[in-house]
Amino acid sequence: MQPREMTMVDLATAIAQREISPREVVESSLECIEALEPQVGAFATVTADHARAQAVAAEKDIVAGRYRGPLHGIPIAIKDLINTAGIPTTSSSQVRAGYVPEDDAAVIRSLNSAGAVMVGKAHTHEFAFGATTPTTRNPWDLSRIPGGSSGGTAAAIAYGAVHAGLGSDTGGSIRIPAALCGTVGLKPTYGLVPRTGVTSLSWSLDHVGPLTRNVADAAFIMNAIATYDGGDPASVRRPSEDYARLLSSGIEGMRIGVPTNWFTDYVDAEVASATSAGIEVLLSLGAEIVEVEIPMTKHLTAMEWAIMMPEASAYHRKAMRSCPELFTEETRQLLEVGETILATDYVDALRMRQLFKAAWMDMMSDCDVLVAPSTFAPAVPAENPVYEFPDGRVEAATPGYVRLSLPMNLTGLPSLQIPCGLNASGLPLGLQIMGKPFSEASLLGVGAAYEAATENVGLIAPLGSLAAA
């Protein structure tokens, strides 16, 4: 078995016991990238020399008895809007072509301290402003989108190039590609993971978090990156926590909230069926099901876009004045629209958001977590990224996928996406587990219980077998 085919837990154990070297692990990853990257296009930059140097350093540390934990020597991919010192960070845009940061983002410093090895910068939908990632294809079906905006990270994990990576999430940009590519994705509580050195889409909605092959791996990444950093005004000081502590605790007696609206409105039939099956699994493990009604649903989409659009336009205002032609037409049009939103409408959306947060917490008073679909549909075709419902309704990819993930950006609460099987066409489907403030360990515990009871653990897409040595 190639190192890239092992679970992170098994691989970390083998590295710690010196049964396999970080150099072997990294070469396996780079071989996979060389074989499959031309078909998938997950990476904006492959950092082979950098990865090999990090692997050599990791091996020296481990031989000297300085093993740093389960990320030491593990290959990862980093979304290309997260700064990496001395390595291009382009946000997959011509606006930033050739941009090389002088300093690492806070999360990169944390991963470096943990000994992780970066093999490349993964593509994002330009400046994270979309849910399709046009540069990249889905490893489960190369004719389809990987989701976005962290589509490159999800695709790289799905075809076996890396075991884990980082993405960002403003309206679902971690959870959407994780669901469409069959990986785990965690959007943490707002402020738990610092965004210092991360290109912003929308300051008040942005989150940084992990994408991984399974739930335990997400816990290991969170142990490394959930830190305070003064460079992010929203960063929260909290005691350090072991996010793996509840992975084997079970969920007997846990109250699972199941929405009766919003997450059930205009959802693909196979997505709805897989979600129901997932809820039945949790019920069989001893959880109690509580039906809940999502509040203020007629305002949710308007709130998300009325906040995100002007914040994005404010961030990119200087570039829009100096080099608008360098943006893709799609992004440029969105930024232009953002400048037309009135300040009064933006303020009204912020005020309504506070009312929604309060209503959401009141709704959750009767349950521990919520469980619902991660996306309204599986991955749509790349050449025509829309979904048509049986009644003839057509929904474009970005607004459609964002629809079920945006409530957790508006509330700032944590949300975990886990794979819950494949549809009849062999495309991944996802289950979304949503929690209360700073309840990441509980969400991971629910996800781990589901994984243990099913075979729906993040798998390498069949394409990955083509890279086998």
Secondary structure, DSSP 8 states (H G I E B T S, - for coil): --GGGS-HHHHHHHHHTTSS-HHHHHHHHHHHHHHHHHHH--EEEE-HHHHHHHHHHHHHHHHTT----TTTT-EEEEETTB-BTTB---TTSGGGTT---SS--HHHHHHHHHT-EEEEEE--SGGG--SS-TT--BTTBTTB---SSSHHHHHHHHTTS-SEEEEEESSSTTHHHHHHHT-EEEE--TTTS--TTB--S-TTT-EEEEEESSHHHHHHHHHHH----TTSTT--------TTTTTTS--TT-EEEEESSSTTSS--HHHHHHHHHHHHHHHHTT-EEEEE--TTHHHHHHHHHHHHHHHHHHHTHHHHHH-GGGS-HHHHHHHHHHTTS-HHHHHHHHHHHHHHHHHHHHHGGG-SEEEEESSSSS--BSSS-EEE-TTS-EEEHHHHHHHHHHHHHHH---EEEEEEEE-TTS-EEEEEEE-STT-HHHHHHHHHHHHHHSS-S----GGGGGG--
